[in-house]
């Protein structure tokens, strides 16, 4: 069967002598509704064309960049390996493009000014000079702790010297930064010519009016293009990049994917958290790259810190499009080679080819890592409020059930492609490397998402087409009807009005109750559940903060001042941890109660429309020759199609609401938490004699309640604002199908004006011809 396209529907609706014009004359009440439904299909089509975001996460040294390069570029290294410092929040997107390019969006001067301020504050005795000359700097975000000072020094070295590990005295780096910002040098450090050229370029970037640069690969510029890309992705310009998008002509990307290389985890940084959390909550798959150690406690912590696990709390258990976790194990060629060497040492003649041991290691790794994931994620279930434990347990079960594990070797795959004597091959076929299977899994994700969208679009197009056809058929059926005597028409109308009187009353009551639910009950329910969830969150936050009492006072100070630090090997992210504690109970009631109730009531109202009109259809069927059978059946089909459409609209609107809240709620609450900590620091109580007791008092008595009080208005604003948009959408759709009983009565019985209008036989002939022509031209086939 031929495939139906949206363009065909549009052409039939909007073309010359098309459906819109016909209905505008004969059934004007149907035009607005059909137009709105078609625009809704347009929106779905636009979403379908968007690529599937897949986020790559991984600790330092696990081979994340090597894996991405191999998956996308084969032997071409698009993304440089190695980090650019813990304070750089650079997320790199790699998407399909016929012609390779990269587009960078830069930070403003405030980013460089922040680095300069931190270094000058550390270098000068009282920071007075820094305060005077760098008013844009943020003294609270520029902490003087060793970890953060080292990180800022590395950033300055990368910006000025092109290498974060290239040693240089602070005055040299600070003068370089001052030159880049257009300020006078202070220490008169003689700068090397190469560094001066780098500073000049940095200055040009910072002065760029739109802070954006796009570079395309053209003939003969390949070396310069990839050198420039390296400079932006991991070189001297990386610290001032806000976003980097790379376009590349790769088959894996053409399948409908955008791969996102998320910034690594380092010292706490609000930009890092914002960039990572936003992408994680948009992603439909998260690829966690681990090495031969497998899925460790650090891996589980990473999924918690990046908010991946918490974001799943917003999804219903039966959510078909919930984000999936994929674990990729790299460097398994190392234990395989070690096992082969061990066998050779024992009995050289019994050693099998390398591929034998690699296959065995990979096979065992799949089961081991599945068990590791289930074991390590227990901490997510146990480490939190009792009230939301079941919801966390549900999330972990869902993650484990949908988990995919891919053990592989990117180096062996590339060796096979290169066939280079300096990189000898130990495998015979590229399939043995595991890379093709992983690539196929990514393609399958994109194909599955596309199939789901096409199914939704097909369903919506089918509903639209059904409603459009029945609208035409209703007009045709009326004009085909014998012109009964006007007195008989009036009698039929009076009987029908009497029969439908109680149904009209019942419909008005139900619609009034639904309007009240949307306007009063649902907002009140949101506020009540927010209040209840906030109380649960405060308990959880207090329990979390009690654990901080055992920290060394400097660790505690760093956690409050800078948002995060390390307690031994454990990373402490104060704003993130408290935000997740606040979000968790709210996400649970939002997805398990509020959205469920909104879906239920919206669907129920649509079903009420059919239920209350069904008696009218039955009455009409019992009238014998007084009412044409075709008219009755057409009316019945029209009602069923309209009800299905109503239920679908509620679902689409609510799904959009869930995605928006998932991102906005986290961002707003995290800002509120960070603000409370900064207020404490600005008060001066985070320093000086007695700081430990003041910090403990702040954590015990102040931070928990104040965070909740600060976060509640933000959460309420996000929830109610987004709900208002969905409510308006639902109201609009119901308004377009207002009073189905009256529509049914009008369809079955002529008004006097209609009776007179259709008494013109010549006009009837023309209108019926147009109606039949439209029905013949109606698009057919599958979507």
C-alpha positions as CSV (number, residue, x, y, z in Angstrom):
1,X,0.0,0.0,0.0
2,X,1.4,3.4,-0.9
3,X,2.7,5.6,1.9
4,X,0.6,8.6,2.9
5,X,2.5,11.8,3.5
6,X,1.7,14.9,5.6
7,X,2.1,17.0,2.4
8,X,-0.8,15.0,0.9
9,X,-3.0,15.7,3.8
10,X,-2.0,19.4,3.7
11,X,-2.7,19.5,-0.1
12,X,-6.1,17.9,0.3
13,X,-7.0,20.3,3.2
14,X,-5.5,23.6,1.9
15,X,-5.4,23.1,-1.9
16,X,-7.6,25.0,-4.4
17,X,-11.3,23.9,-3.9
18,X,-10.0,21.8,-1.0
19,X,-11.5,20.6,2.2
20,X,-10.9,23.8,4.2
21,X,-12.9,25.9,1.7
22,X,-15.7,23.3,1.5
23,X,-16.1,23.0,5.3
24,X,-15.8,26.7,5.9
25,X,-19.0,27.0,3.9
26,X,-20.9,24.0,5.0
27,X,-19.4,23.0,8.4
28,X,-17.4,25.9,9.7
29,X,-17.3,24.6,13.3
30,X,-15.0,21.7,12.1
31,X,-12.3,23.8,10.4
32,X,-10.5,25.1,13.6
33,X,-10.3,21.7,15.1
34,X,-9.0,20.0,12.0
35,X,-6.4,22.8,11.5
36,X,-5.2,22.5,15.1
37,X,-4.9,18.7,14.8
38,X,-2.9,19.1,11.6
39,X,-0.5,21.5,13.3
40,X,-0.1,19.0,16.1
41,X,1.0,16.4,13.5
42,X,3.4,19.1,12.1
43,X,5.0,19.3,15.6
44,X,5.4,15.5,15.8
45,X,7.0,15.5,12.3
46,X,9.5,18.1,13.5
47,X,10.3,16.1,16.6
48,X,10.7,13.0,14.5
49,X,13.4,14.7,12.4
50,X,15.4,15.6,15.5
51,X,18.4,13.3,16.0
52,X,18.4,11.0,19.1
53,X,20.8,12.4,21.8
54,X,23.1,9.7,23.2
55,X,25.3,11.0,26.0
56,X,28.8,9.5,26.7
57,X,30.0,9.5,30.3
58,X,33.2,8.1,31.8
59,X,36.0,8.8,34.3
60,X,39.5,9.8,33.3
61,X,41.6,7.4,31.3
62,X,38.8,4.9,30.4
63,X,39.1,5.6,26.7
64,X,35.9,7.6,26.2
65,X,37.3,9.8,23.5
66,X,39.0,7.0,21.7
67,X,35.7,5.1,21.7
68,X,33.8,8.1,20.3
69,X,36.4,8.7,17.6
70,X,36.4,5.0,16.6
71,X,32.6,4.8,16.5
72,X,32.2,8.0,14.4
73,X,35.4,8.4,12.5
74,X,36.9,5.0,12.2
75,X,40.6,5.9,11.9
76,X,40.0,9.6,12.0
77,X,40.5,11.3,15.5
78,X,37.8,14.0,15.6
79,X,37.9,14.6,19.3
80,X,41.3,14.9,21.0
81,X,41.8,12.5,23.9
82,X,42.6,13.9,27.3
83,X,40.7,16.4,29.5
84,X,41.2,20.1,29.6
85,X,40.9,20.6,33.3
86,X,38.2,20.1,36.0
87,X,36.7,23.5,35.7
88,X,35.9,23.3,32.0
89,X,32.3,22.5,31.3
90,X,32.6,21.7,27.6
91,X,30.0,19.3,26.1
92,X,30.9,18.4,22.5
93,X,28.1,17.3,20.2
94,X,28.9,15.2,17.1
95,X,26.1,15.2,14.5
96,X,25.7,14.3,10.9
97,X,26.7,16.7,8.1
98,X,27.4,16.1,4.5
99,X,30.3,18.5,4.7
100,X,32.5,18.4,7.9
101,X,32.4,21.5,10.1
102,X,32.6,22.7,13.7
103,X,30.8,25.5,15.3
104,X,32.0,27.0,18.6
105,X,30.0,29.2,20.9
106,X,32.2,31.1,23.3
107,X,31.9,32.4,26.8
108,X,32.3,36.1,27.4
109,X,35.1,37.9,29.3
110,X,33.7,36.9,32.6
111,X,35.0,33.4,32.2
112,X,38.6,34.6,31.8
113,X,38.1,37.3,34.4
114,X,37.1,34.6,36.9
115,X,40.3,32.7,36.4
116,X,42.4,35.9,36.7
117,X,40.6,36.9,39.9
118,X,41.2,33.6,41.5
119,X,44.9,33.7,40.7
120,X,45.3,37.3,41.8
121,X,43.4,36.5,45.0
122,X,45.7,33.6,45.7
123,X,48.9,35.6,44.8
124,X,48.2,38.9,46.6
125,X,48.1,39.1,50.4
126,X,44.7,40.7,50.8
127,X,43.0,40.5,47.4
128,X,42.4,44.3,47.4
129,X,44.0,44.8,44.0
130,X,42.0,42.0,42.5
131,X,38.8,43.4,43.9
132,X,39.5,46.9,42.5
133,X,40.5,45.8,38.9
134,X,38.2,42.9,38.5
135,X,34.8,44.0,39.6
136,X,33.1,41.4,37.4
137,X,34.9,38.5,39.3
138,X,33.0,36.4,41.7
139,X,35.0,36.1,45.0
140,X,32.8,33.3,46.3
141,X,33.2,31.1,43.2
142,X,37.0,31.7,43.2
143,X,37.9,29.7,46.2
144,X,41.5,29.7,47.5
145,X,41.8,26.0,48.3
146,X,44.7,24.1,46.9
147,X,42.6,21.9,44.5
148,X,40.8,24.8,43.0
149,X,43.9,27.1,42.8
150,X,45.7,24.3,40.9
151,X,42.8,23.9,38.6
152,X,42.7,27.7,37.8
153,X,46.4,27.7,37.3
154,X,46.1,24.8,34.8
155,X,43.3,26.7,33.0
156,X,45.5,29.8,32.8
157,X,48.4,27.8,31.5
158,X,46.2,26.3,28.8
159,X,44.8,29.7,27.8
160,X,48.2,31.4,27.7
161,X,50.8,28.7,27.0
162,X,48.6,26.2,25.1
163,X,49.4,23.4,27.6
164,X,47.7,23.0,31.0
165,X,50.8,21.2,32.4
166,X,53.4,23.7,31.1
167,X,55.0,25.2,34.2
168,X,55.0,29.0,34.5
169,X,55.1,31.5,37.3
170,X,51.8,33.1,38.2
171,X,52.8,36.7,37.3
172,X,53.5,35.5,33.8
173,X,50.1,33.9,33.5
174,X,48.2,36.7,35.1
175,X,49.8,39.3,32.9
176,X,48.8,37.2,29.9
177,X,45.2,37.0,31.1
178,X,45.2,40.8,31.7
179,X,46.4,41.4,28.1
180,X,43.7,39.1,26.7
181,X,41.1,41.1,28.7
182,X,42.4,44.4,27.4
183,X,43.8,45.5,30.8
184,X,47.3,46.8,31.5
185,X,49.9,44.3,32.6
186,X,50.7,44.5,36.3
187,X,53.9,42.5,36.8
188,X,55.5,43.3,33.5
189,X,56.4,39.7,32.8
190,X,58.1,39.3,29.4
191,X,55.8,37.1,27.3
192,X,57.1,34.8,24.7
193,X,56.2,35.5,21.0
194,X,54.2,32.2,20.6
195,X,52.2,33.0,23.8
196,X,51.6,36.6,22.6
197,X,50.1,35.2,19.4
198,X,47.9,32.9,21.5
199,X,46.8,35.9,23.7
200,X,46.0,38.0,20.6
201,X,43.7,35.3,19.3
202,X,42.1,34.8,22.7
203,X,41.4,38.6,22.8
204,X,39.8,38.5,19.4
205,X,37.5,35.6,20.5
206,X,36.5,37.5,23.6
207,X,35.7,40.6,21.6
208,X,33.6,38.7,19.1
209,X,30.2,40.4,18.9
210,X,28.1,37.2,18.5
211,X,30.6,34.9,20.3
212,X,30.2,32.3,17.6
213,X,32.5,30.9,15.0
214,X,31.8,28.2,12.3
215,X,34.6,26.5,10.4
216,X,34.0,24.3,7.4
217,X,36.3,21.7,5.9
218,X,37.2,22.8,2.3
219,X,39.4,21.3,-0.3
220,X,43.1,21.5,0.7
221,X,42.4,22.7,4.3
222,X,42.2,19.3,6.0
223,X,45.3,19.7,8.2
224,X,44.4,23.2,9.2
225,X,40.7,22.2,9.9
226,X,41.6,19.4,12.3
227,X,44.3,21.5,14.0
228,X,41.8,24.2,14.6
229,X,39.3,21.7,15.9
230,X,41.9,20.4,18.4
231,X,42.5,23.9,19.5
232,X,38.8,24.4,20.3
233,X,38.1,20.9,21.8
234,X,41.2,20.4,23.9
235,X,43.6,23.3,23.2
236,X,44.1,26.9,24.2
237,X,40.6,27.9,23.4
238,X,38.8,25.1,25.1
239,X,38.3,26.9,28.5
240,X,36.3,29.7,26.8
241,X,34.0,27.4,24.8
242,X,30.5,27.2,26.0
243,X,29.3,24.7,23.4
244,X,31.0,22.9,20.5
245,X,29.2,21.2,17.7
246,X,31.0,19.0,15.3
247,X,29.4,17.9,12.0
248,X,30.8,14.8,10.2
249,X,29.8,12.6,7.3
250,X,29.6,9.4,9.2
251,X,27.1,6.5,8.5
252,X,26.5,6.0,12.2
253,X,25.4,9.6,12.6
254,X,23.3,9.5,9.4
255,X,21.1,6.9,11.1
256,X,19.6,9.7,13.2
257,X,22.0,10.1,16.2
258,X,23.8,13.0,17.9
259,X,26.5,11.8,20.2
260,X,27.4,14.0,23.1
261,X,30.7,13.8,24.8
262,X,30.0,15.2,28.3
263,X,32.6,16.9,30.4
264,X,34.5,14.8,32.8
265,X,34.0,14.8,36.6
266,X,36.4,16.9,38.5
267,X,36.3,19.5,41.3
268,X,32.8,20.8,41.8
269,X,31.7,23.4,39.2
270,X,28.2,24.8,38.7
271,X,28.7,25.1,35.0
272,X,29.7,21.5,34.7
273,X,26.6,20.4,36.7
274,X,24.3,22.5,34.6
275,X,25.7,21.4,31.2
276,X,25.8,17.7,32.2
277,X,22.3,17.6,34.0
278,X,20.6,19.3,31.0
279,X,22.0,16.9,28.5
280,X,21.5,13.8,30.7
281,X,17.8,14.7,31.1
282,X,17.3,15.1,27.4
283,X,19.1,11.9,26.4
284,X,17.3,8.8,25.5
285,X,20.4,6.7,26.1
286,X,23.4,7.2,28.4
287,X,26.6,5.3,27.5
288,X,28.8,4.8,30.5
289,X,32.3,3.9,29.5
290,X,34.3,1.8,32.0
291,X,37.6,0.0,31.8
292,X,38.6,-3.6,32.7
293,X,37.6,-2.9,36.4
294,X,34.0,-2.8,35.2
295,X,31.0,-1.0,36.9
296,X,32.4,0.1,40.2
297,X,31.1,2.2,43.1
298,X,32.6,5.2,41.3
299,X,30.5,4.3,38.2
300,X,27.3,4.2,40.4
301,X,28.3,7.5,42.0
302,X,28.7,9.0,38.5
303,X,25.2,8.1,37.5
304,X,23.9,9.7,40.7
305,X,26.0,12.8,40.5
306,X,25.0,13.5,36.8
307,X,21.4,13.1,37.9
308,X,20.7,10.3,35.5
309,X,19.1,8.0,38.1
310,X,17.0,10.9,39.6
311,X,15.8,11.9,36.1
312,X,14.2,8.4,35.7
313,X,12.0,9.1,38.7
314,X,10.0,11.4,36.5
315,X,9.0,8.5,34.2
316,X,6.2,6.1,34.8
317,X,7.2,2.4,35.3
318,X,5.6,1.6,31.9
319,X,7.2,4.5,30.1
320,X,8.1,3.2,26.6
321,X,10.6,5.9,25.9
322,X,12.5,6.0,29.2
323,X,16.2,6.6,28.9
324,X,18.3,3.5,28.6
325,X,21.7,2.7,30.3
326,X,24.4,1.2,28.1
327,X,27.7,0.1,29.7
328,X,30.7,-0.1,27.4
329,X,33.8,-1.9,28.7
330,X,37.0,-0.9,27.0
331,X,40.6,-2.1,27.2
332,X,39.6,-5.8,27.6
333,X,42.4,-6.6,25.2
334,X,44.8,-6.1,28.2
335,X,43.5,-9.0,30.4
336,X,43.1,-11.1,27.2
337,X,46.8,-10.6,26.3
338,X,47.8,-11.2,29.9
339,X,45.9,-14.5,30.0
340,X,47.5,-15.6,26.7
341,X,50.9,-14.8,28.0
342,X,50.2,-16.7,31.2
343,X,49.3,-19.8,29.2
344,X,52.4,-19.4,27.0
345,X,54.6,-19.2,30.0
346,X,53.2,-22.5,31.4
347,X,53.1,-24.4,28.1
348,X,54.0,-22.4,24.9
349,X,52.5,-25.0,22.6
350,X,49.0,-24.9,24.2
351,X,48.5,-21.1,23.7
352,X,45.5,-20.2,21.5
353,X,45.3,-17.2,19.2
354,X,44.7,-13.9,20.9
355,X,41.1,-13.8,19.6
356,X,40.2,-16.9,21.6
357,X,41.2,-15.2,24.9
358,X,39.6,-11.8,23.9
359,X,36.3,-13.5,23.1
360,X,36.4,-15.4,26.4
361,X,37.1,-12.2,28.4
362,X,34.3,-10.3,26.6
363,X,31.8,-13.1,27.2
364,X,32.5,-13.3,30.9
365,X,32.5,-9.5,31.2
366,X,28.9,-9.2,30.1
367,X,27.5,-11.3,33.0
368,X,30.0,-9.9,35.5
369,X,29.1,-6.3,34.7
370,X,25.3,-7.0,34.7
371,X,25.8,-8.3,38.3
372,X,28.0,-5.3,39.1
373,X,25.4,-2.8,38.0
374,X,22.7,-4.5,40.0
375,X,24.9,-4.7,43.1
376,X,26.4,-1.2,42.9
377,X,23.0,0.5,42.3
378,X,21.7,-0.9,45.6
379,X,23.4,2.2,47.2
380,X,21.0,4.4,45.2
381,X,18.0,2.5,46.6
382,X,19.3,2.5,50.2
383,X,20.9,6.0,50.4
384,X,17.8,8.1,50.6
385,X,14.4,8.8,52.2
386,X,12.3,5.8,53.2
387,X,9.2,7.4,51.7
388,X,10.7,7.2,48.2
389,X,12.6,3.9,48.5
390,X,10.1,1.9,46.5
391,X,10.3,4.4,43.6
392,X,14.2,4.3,43.7
393,X,14.0,0.5,43.7
394,X,11.6,0.6,40.7
395,X,14.1,2.8,38.8
396,X,17.0,0.4,39.5
397,X,14.9,-2.6,38.3
398,X,14.0,-0.7,35.2
399,X,17.6,0.2,34.5
400,X,18.8,-3.4,35.0
401,X,16.0,-4.9,32.9
402,X,16.8,-2.6,29.9
403,X,20.6,-2.7,30.5
404,X,22.9,-3.4,27.5
405,X,26.6,-4.3,28.0
406,X,29.2,-4.1,25.2
407,X,32.7,-5.3,25.9
408,X,35.0,-4.2,23.1
409,X,38.5,-2.9,22.0
410,X,38.6,0.3,20.0
411,X,42.4,-0.1,19.5
412,X,42.1,-3.5,17.9
413,X,39.3,-2.2,15.6
414,X,41.4,0.7,14.5
415,X,44.4,-1.6,14.0
416,X,42.3,-3.7,11.6
417,X,41.2,-0.7,9.7
418,X,44.7,0.8,9.4
419,X,46.5,-2.4,8.6
420,X,49.7,-0.6,9.8
421,X,52.9,-2.5,10.6
422,X,53.5,-0.2,13.6
423,X,50.1,-1.2,15.0
424,X,50.0,-5.0,14.5
425,X,46.6,-6.7,14.3
426,X,45.8,-9.4,16.8
427,X,42.3,-10.1,15.5
428,X,41.3,-11.4,12.1
429,X,37.9,-9.7,11.6
430,X,36.5,-6.3,12.7
431,X,33.4,-8.0,14.2
432,X,35.7,-9.7,16.8
433,X,36.5,-6.2,18.2
434,X,33.0,-5.6,19.4
435,X,32.8,-2.2,17.8
436,X,30.4,-3.2,15.0
437,X,27.9,-4.7,17.5
438,X,28.0,-1.5,19.6
439,X,27.5,0.6,16.4
440,X,24.5,-1.5,15.4
441,X,23.0,-1.1,18.9
442,X,23.2,2.7,18.5
443,X,21.6,2.4,15.0
444,X,18.9,0.2,16.5
445,X,18.1,2.8,19.2
446,X,17.7,5.5,16.5
447,X,15.5,3.2,14.4
448,X,13.4,2.2,17.4
449,X,12.8,5.9,18.2
450,X,11.9,6.6,14.6
451,X,9.5,3.7,14.5
452,X,7.8,5.0,17.7
453,X,7.4,8.5,16.2
454,X,6.1,7.1,12.9
455,X,3.6,5.0,14.8
456,X,2.4,8.1,16.7
457,X,2.3,10.2,13.5
458,X,0.5,7.4,11.7
459,X,-2.1,7.2,14.5
460,X,-2.6,10.9,14.5
461,X,-2.9,11.1,10.7
462,X,-5.4,8.2,10.8
463,X,-7.5,10.0,13.4
464,X,-7.3,13.3,11.4
465,X,-8.3,11.6,8.2
466,X,-11.2,9.8,9.9
467,X,-12.5,13.1,11.3
468,X,-12.0,14.9,8.0
469,X,-13.8,12.3,5.9
470,X,-16.7,12.0,8.3
471,X,-17.0,15.8,8.3
472,X,-17.4,15.7,4.5
473,X,-19.7,12.7,4.7
474,X,-21.9,14.5,7.1
475,X,-22.4,17.3,4.7
476,X,-23.0,15.0,1.8
477,X,-25.5,12.9,3.8
478,X,-27.5,16.0,4.6
479,X,-27.6,17.2,1.0
480,X,-28.5,13.7,-0.3
481,X,-31.4,13.5,2.2
482,X,-34.9,13.9,0.8
483,X,-36.3,17.3,1.7
484,X,-38.8,16.3,4.3
485,X,-41.6,18.7,5.0
486,X,-40.6,21.5,7.2
487,X,-43.4,20.7,9.6
488,X,-42.0,17.1,10.0
489,X,-38.5,18.5,10.4
490,X,-39.7,20.7,13.2
491,X,-41.6,17.8,14.9
492,X,-38.4,15.7,14.7
493,X,-36.4,18.5,16.1
494,X,-38.7,19.0,19.0
495,X,-38.8,15.3,19.9
496,X,-35.0,15.2,19.7
497,X,-34.6,18.3,21.9
498,X,-36.9,16.7,24.5
499,X,-35.0,13.4,24.4
500,X,-31.6,15.1,24.7
501,X,-32.6,17.5,27.5
502,X,-31.4,15.3,30.4
503,X,-28.2,14.4,28.4
504,X,-27.5,18.1,27.9
505,X,-27.8,18.7,31.7
506,X,-25.5,15.7,32.4
507,X,-23.0,16.9,29.9
508,X,-23.0,20.4,31.4
509,X,-22.4,18.9,34.8
510,X,-19.5,16.7,33.7
511,X,-17.9,19.5,31.6
512,X,-18.3,21.9,34.6
513,X,-16.6,19.3,36.9
514,X,-13.8,18.8,34.4
515,X,-13.3,22.6,34.0
516,X,-13.2,22.8,37.8
517,X,-10.7,20.0,37.9
518,X,-8.4,21.8,35.5
519,X,-8.8,25.2,37.1
520,X,-9.1,24.5,40.8
521,X,-8.5,20.8,41.7
522,X,-5.3,20.2,39.8
523,X,-3.5,23.4,40.9
524,X,-4.6,22.7,44.5
525,X,-3.4,19.2,44.2
526,X,0.0,20.3,42.9
527,X,0.4,22.7,45.8
528,X,-0.7,20.1,48.4
529,X,1.6,17.4,46.9
530,X,4.5,20.0,46.8
531,X,3.9,20.7,50.5
532,X,3.9,17.0,51.3
533,X,6.9,16.3,49.2
534,X,8.8,19.2,50.7
535,X,8.3,17.8,54.2
536,X,9.7,14.5,53.0
537,X,12.6,16.3,51.3
538,X,13.4,18.3,54.4
539,X,13.7,15.1,56.4
540,X,15.9,13.6,53.8
541,X,18.1,16.7,53.6
542,X,18.5,16.8,57.4
543,X,19.6,13.1,57.3
544,X,22.0,13.8,54.5
545,X,23.5,16.8,56.3
546,X,24.0,14.9,59.6
547,X,26.5,12.7,57.7
548,X,28.6,15.9,57.1
549,X,29.4,16.2,60.8
550,X,32.1,13.6,60.5
551,X,34.0,15.5,57.9
552,X,37.2,17.4,58.6
553,X,36.4,21.1,59.0
554,X,38.4,22.1,55.9
555,X,36.4,19.5,53.8
556,X,33.2,20.9,55.3
557,X,34.3,24.4,54.5
558,X,35.2,23.5,50.9
559,X,31.8,21.8,50.5
560,X,30.0,25.0,51.6
561,X,32.2,27.5,50.0
562,X,32.7,25.9,46.6
563,X,29.8,23.6,46.3
564,X,32.0,20.5,46.3
565,X,35.2,18.7,47.3
566,X,36.4,15.3,48.2
567,X,36.1,13.4,51.5
568,X,38.8,10.8,51.0
569,X,38.0,9.2,47.7
570,X,34.3,10.2,47.9
571,X,33.2,13.2,46.0
572,X,31.0,15.6,48.0
573,X,28.7,17.8,45.9
574,X,26.6,19.8,48.4
575,X,24.3,21.7,46.1
576,X,23.8,18.6,43.8
577,X,23.2,16.2,46.7
578,X,20.6,18.5,48.4
579,X,18.9,19.3,45.1
580,X,18.5,15.6,44.3
581,X,17.1,15.0,47.8
582,X,14.5,17.8,47.3
583,X,13.7,16.6,43.7
584,X,13.3,13.0,44.5
585,X,9.9,13.0,46.5
586,X,8.6,15.6,44.2
587,X,9.5,13.6,41.0
588,X,7.7,10.6,42.5
589,X,4.4,12.3,43.3
590,X,4.6,14.2,40.0
591,X,5.0,11.1,37.8
592,X,3.1,8.6,39.9
593,X,0.2,10.7,41.1
594,X,-0.2,14.1,39.5
595,X,0.4,13.2,35.8
596,X,-1.5,9.9,36.2
597,X,-4.5,11.8,37.5
598,X,-4.3,14.4,34.7
599,X,-4.2,11.6,32.1
600,X,-7.1,9.8,33.7
601,X,-9.4,12.8,33.9
602,X,-8.6,14.0,30.4
603,X,-9.3,10.6,28.9
604,X,-12.5,10.2,31.0
605,X,-13.9,13.5,29.7
606,X,-13.3,12.4,26.1
607,X,-15.1,9.2,26.8
608,X,-18.0,11.1,28.4
609,X,-18.6,12.8,25.1
610,X,-19.1,9.6,23.3
611,X,-21.1,8.0,26.2
612,X,-23.6,10.9,26.3
613,X,-24.1,11.1,22.6
614,X,-24.5,7.3,22.1
615,X,-28.2,7.5,23.3
616,X,-28.9,10.0,20.6
617,X,-27.4,7.7,18.0
618,X,-29.6,4.9,19.3
619,X,-32.7,7.1,19.3
620,X,-32.0,8.0,15.6
621,X,-31.6,4.4,14.7
622,X,-35.1,3.7,16.1
623,X,-36.7,6.4,14.0
624,X,-36.9,4.2,10.9
625,X,-37.4,6.2,7.7
626,X,-37.6,9.5,9.5
627,X,-33.8,9.6,9.8
628,X,-31.5,8.2,7.1
629,X,-29.3,5.3,8.2
630,X,-26.3,6.7,6.5
631,X,-26.6,9.9,8.5
632,X,-26.8,8.0,11.8
633,X,-23.7,5.8,11.0
634,X,-21.7,8.8,9.8
635,X,-22.5,10.6,13.0
636,X,-21.4,7.6,15.0
637,X,-18.0,7.3,13.2
638,X,-17.5,11.1,13.7
639,X,-18.0,10.8,17.4
640,X,-15.6,7.9,17.8
641,X,-12.9,9.6,15.8
642,X,-13.3,12.8,17.8
643,X,-13.0,11.0,21.1
644,X,-9.8,9.2,20.1
645,X,-8.4,12.5,19.1
646,X,-9.3,14.1,22.5
647,X,-7.5,11.3,24.3
648,X,-4.4,11.6,22.2
649,X,-4.2,15.4,22.7
650,X,-4.1,14.9,26.5
651,X,-1.3,12.4,26.1
652,X,0.8,14.6,23.8
653,X,0.4,17.6,26.0
654,X,1.2,15.8,29.2
655,X,4.3,14.0,27.8
656,X,5.7,17.4,26.8
657,X,4.9,18.8,30.3
658,X,6.9,15.9,31.9
659,X,10.0,16.5,29.8
660,X,10.0,20.3,30.5
661,X,9.5,19.8,34.2
662,X,12.3,17.2,34.4
663,X,14.8,19.8,33.2
664,X,13.5,23.0,34.6
665,X,12.8,21.7,38.1
666,X,16.4,20.5,38.6
667,X,17.9,23.8,37.3
668,X,15.8,26.1,39.5
669,X,16.1,24.1,42.7
670,X,19.9,23.7,42.3
671,X,20.2,27.5,41.9
672,X,18.2,28.0,45.1
673,X,20.5,25.5,47.1
674,X,23.7,27.1,45.8
675,X,22.3,30.6,46.7
676,X,21.8,29.6,50.4
677,X,25.4,28.4,50.6
678,X,26.7,31.5,49.0
679,X,24.8,33.7,51.4
680,X,26.4,31.9,54.3
681,X,29.8,32.4,52.8
682,X,29.2,36.1,52.1
683,X,28.2,36.7,55.7
684,X,31.7,35.9,56.7
685,X,30.7,33.0,58.9
686,X,32.5,30.4,56.8
687,X,35.9,31.7,58.1
688,X,37.7,32.6,61.3
689,X,37.7,31.3,64.9
690,X,34.8,29.0,65.7
691,X,34.1,28.2,62.0
692,X,33.5,24.5,62.7
693,X,30.7,25.1,65.2
694,X,29.1,27.7,63.0
695,X,29.2,25.4,59.9
696,X,27.7,22.6,61.9
697,X,25.0,24.9,63.2
698,X,24.4,26.1,59.7
699,X,24.0,22.6,58.4
700,X,21.9,21.3,61.3
701,X,19.5,24.2,61.9
702,X,19.7,26.5,58.9
703,X,20.5,24.9,55.6
704,X,17.9,22.2,55.4
705,X,14.8,24.3,56.2
706,X,16.2,27.3,54.3
707,X,16.9,25.3,51.2
708,X,13.3,23.9,51.2
709,X,11.8,27.3,51.8
710,X,13.9,28.8,49.0
711,X,13.3,25.9,46.7
712,X,9.6,25.5,47.2
713,X,8.6,28.8,45.4
714,X,10.9,27.9,42.5
715,X,9.4,24.4,42.3
716,X,5.9,25.7,42.6
717,X,6.6,28.3,39.8
718,X,8.0,25.6,37.5
719,X,5.2,23.1,38.1
720,X,2.3,25.6,37.9
721,X,3.7,27.5,34.9
722,X,4.2,24.4,32.9
723,X,0.9,23.0,34.0
724,X,-0.9,26.2,32.9
725,X,0.4,25.7,29.3
726,X,-0.8,22.1,29.2
727,X,-4.2,23.1,30.7
728,X,-4.6,25.8,28.0
729,X,-3.8,23.2,25.3
730,X,-6.4,20.7,26.7
731,X,-9.0,23.5,27.1
732,X,-8.5,24.6,23.5
733,X,-9.0,21.1,22.1
734,X,-12.2,20.6,24.1
735,X,-13.5,24.0,23.1
736,X,-13.0,23.1,19.4
737,X,-15.4,20.2,20.0
738,X,-17.8,22.0,22.3
739,X,-21.2,20.6,23.0
740,X,-21.2,17.3,21.1
741,X,-24.9,16.8,21.9
742,X,-25.8,20.0,20.1
743,X,-23.6,19.0,17.2
744,X,-25.4,15.6,17.0
745,X,-28.8,17.3,17.1
746,X,-27.9,19.8,14.5
747,X,-26.5,17.0,12.3
748,X,-29.7,15.0,12.5
749,X,-32.3,17.8,12.2
750,X,-32.3,20.8,9.9
751,X,-32.8,24.3,11.1
752,X,-35.3,26.3,9.1
753,X,-32.5,28.1,7.3
754,X,-30.8,24.9,6.4
755,X,-34.1,23.5,5.1
756,X,-34.6,26.4,2.8
757,X,-31.0,26.4,1.7
758,X,-31.1,22.8,0.6
759,X,-34.4,23.1,-1.2
760,X,-32.4,24.5,-4.2
761,X,-32.0,21.4,-6.4
762,X,-29.4,23.0,-8.6
763,X,-27.3,24.0,-5.6
764,X,-27.7,20.6,-4.1
765,X,-26.2,19.0,-7.3
766,X,-23.1,21.3,-7.2
767,X,-22.4,20.7,-3.5
768,X,-22.8,16.9,-3.8
769,X,-20.5,16.9,-6.7
770,X,-17.8,18.8,-4.7
771,X,-18.3,16.6,-1.7
772,X,-18.0,13.3,-3.7
773,X,-14.9,14.8,-5.5
774,X,-13.3,15.5,-2.1
775,X,-14.0,12.0,-0.8
776,X,-12.5,10.5,-4.0
777,X,-9.4,12.7,-3.6
778,X,-9.0,11.8,0.1
779,X,-5.4,10.5,0.7
780,X,-5.2,6.8,1.1
781,X,-2.5,4.4,2.2
782,X,-0.5,4.0,5.4
783,X,1.5,6.7,7.2
